[in-house]
Structures are given as structure tokens and as C-alpha cells.
Amino acid sequence: MQSDNIRTSKSIQQQTGRTFHLATRLLPERIRHPTYVMYAFFRVADEVVDQPDGPPPNVKHERLEEIREAALGNRDPAELPDGEVLAAFQQLREAHDIQDEEVNVFVDAMEMDIAQARYETFEDLREYMRGSAVAVGNMMTMVMDPPQADTALPHAQALAEAFQLSNFLRDVREDIHDYGRVYLPQETLERHGVTEEQLARAEVDEGFRAVMQEELARTEDLYREGVAGIRYLPDDCQFAVLLSAVLYAEHHRLIRSRGYDVLTETPDLTRRRRLWLLARTWWHWRRNGDPEATFYAVSAVSERAPGAAPTGRTSHGQPTWRG
């Protein structure tokens, strides 16, 4: 992979993904450089649809199809904007044998964002996340190439979903005001009597707090499933993935500390807080070397939801994956 393409991809991550960039820097070089490239590729596609005043939908669809063809090796990236990123991803896909299906479902999800802005049920939202989150987890796992890939993969998928759901819960205000999207399941809003007009007016009441509590709990179940599989990743990748989980889940602490108000302001981790979490996670990691023990000692997610049965492991302590 050409060094110029790596530098371009790294620059995109530095500018648009501060939380993920901190954890990426801790990966070994053989994984770190491909991660820069993947993140840049995802951002290039994402920015096609995340333009409130951008081109009409048909132009966005055409642009995504061009990105798809370049990523799959069916078009010369040099002909397109962001050619350096697309060329680097094309090389990465071939080097790590990333399946065409993963590229296709990812681009399909980006195309869904053009036309679909609501999800009736969580299962509907999960279908969207098959491309926007699970495909990302699958590609990262292919690049890391863990010795027990079949065991690691379902956990990686759960963790990818958890990361995206944390972003959705953090970004409710931005999504509805800037993009006209609502990623909170409609059935959850209806169950607690919350309307979209209320979201747009930034009215935080007991109903909205109940919506957030329910969706945070759902997301934290996925963190428990995801973190249980970090032990199956290569040894030199485990801490970086663990830190990513700690950092993304920290938004839950911010949300709760604000009384679940994500409508008047978007919670944001400060640089000081990120570095503090890095130091604290490293200290616990060096002390016990156990990803799950470290996560629960540091993160905003409890080992077990209050009053809930254990999730993520059988009675014999082996990780499981819930559909």
C-alpha cells in the first residue's frame, strides 16, 4: 500500500474520528495502517449522504455506485474524487481477501440513508446496521485474522453494533436537525409517548428519559457480548479494541449525567477525559490482562444489568451470540 495513500487515510481519521483515532494508534502497524484506510473509505461513502445541502438523491446514488465499483476493483479509482482513498481500499480488499458481500452491504446501507430516515422496530434498525456496522466489524476481523476467527466474529459484530448505537444515542439532536433522521426505533418512541415533534423541539420529559434508558440498556447488552470476545483477538490487538469499547461506552455516562438530555446539546468526550480513560484502562489491563475485567472496572457499563440474568456467557463461562 502506497505511503501517500496511508497518509491521506490517516489524515481523514485524525480530522473526523478523534475517539477511534486514539485507539487506532495503539494497534500494531500491520493492523493500524489498514484501519486508517478502512475508516477513510467508510467516511468517503458516508459523506456522500451526509450533506444536508448536497446534490439530489439520484446524484448521491450515482456517486455511491462509483465508489462501490472502485472498491470492488471494477473501476480505476484515479477517475474519481477521493481516488487515493479508494485505491488504498482496493489494495486492502485484495490483500486481506475481504469479501465483495461486505463491501456491497456497506454501500447498500449508505444508499438506505438517502431514502430511509425512520426505522419502525429495532430489528428494522438492525437490518440497516448489517451494512453500516456489522460489515465494518467483519472487515476489521478479516484484517486482524484471529486464530479462532469463527469464535471471534460474532462478538466483533456485536461490538460494532454497540459502537454505532452509542453514536445514535449521542447524536439524536444532530441527526434530526441536520439530516432529518431518527434512529431511535419508532416502536420505542410510541411505547413511551414521545413524538418526533418533541424531539425537534428538544423537550426532555420522563417519556424521553424512558426511551433513552431502554435503548441504553439494549446497547449495553451488546457491549457485554462484544467485550466477551476480545480475548479471541490477536494479543497485540486486544488493548486497542478494549480501549475503543471503553471510549464509546463512556458516552453513556455522559448521557446519564445530563439526565438523558441529548436534545439540547450533543455530549462530547473531552481530550482530557479520553486520555484519562486511556491511562486508567492501561493500568487495569497491566494489572489483570483480562479484557472483560478491565472493561467493567473502567467503563460506564456494569458487568450485569441490575436485576438481569447474565448475558453473553453460558453457565460454563463460554461466550455466546444472541442471533
Secondary structure as the mmCIF struct_conf table of DSSP 4:
data_model
#
loop_
_struct_conf.conf_type_id
_struct_conf.id
_struct_conf.beg_label_comp_id
_struct_conf.beg_label_asym_id
_struct_conf.beg_label_seq_id
_struct_conf.end_label_comp_id
_struct_conf.end_label_asym_id
_struct_conf.end_label_seq_id
HELX_RH_AL_P HELX_RH_AL_P1 SER A 3 THR A 16
HELX_RH_AL_P HELX_RH_AL_P2 ARG A 18 THR A 24
TURN_TY1_P TURN_TY1_P1 ARG A 25 LEU A 26
BEND BEND1 LEU A 27 LEU A 27
HELX_RH_AL_P HELX_RH_AL_P3 GLU A 29 VAL A 49
TURN_TY1_P TURN_TY1_P2 PRO A 52 ASP A 53
HELX_RH_AL_P HELX_RH_AL_P4 PRO A 57 ALA A 71
TURN_TY1_P TURN_TY1_P3 LEU A 72 GLY A 73
BEND BEND2 ASN A 74 ARG A 75
HELX_RH_3T_P HELX_RH_3T_P1 PRO A 77 GLU A 79
BEND BEND3 LEU A 80 LEU A 80
TURN_TY1_P TURN_TY1_P4 PRO A 81 ASP A 82
HELX_RH_AL_P HELX_RH_AL_P5 GLY A 83 ALA A 95
TURN_TY1_P TURN_TY1_P5 HIS A 96 ASP A 97
HELX_RH_AL_P HELX_RH_AL_P6 ASP A 100 ALA A 115
BEND BEND4 GLU A 120 THR A 121
HELX_RH_AL_P HELX_RH_AL_P7 PHE A 122 MET A 129
HELX_RH_PI_P HELX_RH_PI_P1 ARG A 130 VAL A 134
HELX_RH_AL_P HELX_RH_AL_P8 ALA A 135 MET A 144
TURN_TY1_P TURN_TY1_P6 PRO A 147 GLN A 148
HELX_RH_AL_P HELX_RH_AL_P9 ALA A 149 ARG A 170
TURN_TY1_P TURN_TY1_P7 ASP A 171 ASP A 171
HELX_RH_AL_P HELX_RH_AL_P10 VAL A 172 ASP A 178
BEND BEND5 TYR A 179 TYR A 179
BEND BEND6 LEU A 184 LEU A 184
HELX_RH_AL_P HELX_RH_AL_P11 GLN A 186 ARG A 191
TURN_TY1_P TURN_TY1_P8 HIS A 192 GLY A 193
HELX_RH_AL_P HELX_RH_AL_P12 GLU A 196 ALA A 200
TURN_TY1_P TURN_TY1_P9 ARG A 201 ALA A 202
HELX_RH_AL_P HELX_RH_AL_P13 GLU A 206 VAL A 227
TURN_TY1_P TURN_TY1_P10 ALA A 228 GLY A 229
HELX_RH_3T_P HELX_RH_3T_P2 ILE A 230 TYR A 232
BEND BEND7 LEU A 233 LEU A 233
HELX_RH_AL_P HELX_RH_AL_P14 ASP A 235 SER A 257
TURN_TY1_P TURN_TY1_P11 ARG A 258 TYR A 260
BEND BEND8 LEU A 263 GLU A 265
HELX_RH_AL_P HELX_RH_AL_P15 ARG A 271 ASN A 288
HELX_RH_AL_P HELX_RH_AL_P16 PRO A 291 VAL A 298
BEND BEND9 SER A 299 VAL A 301
BEND BEND10 GLU A 303 ARG A 304
TURN_TY1_P TURN_TY1_P12 PRO A 306 GLY A 307
HELX_LH_PP_P HELX_LH_PP_P1 ALA A 308 PRO A 310
BEND BEND11 GLY A 312 GLY A 312
STRN STRN1 ARG A 313 ARG A 313
TURN_TY1_P TURN_TY1_P13 SER A 315 HIS A 316
BEND BEND12 GLY A 317 GLY A 317
STRN STRN2 PRO A 319 PRO A 319
#
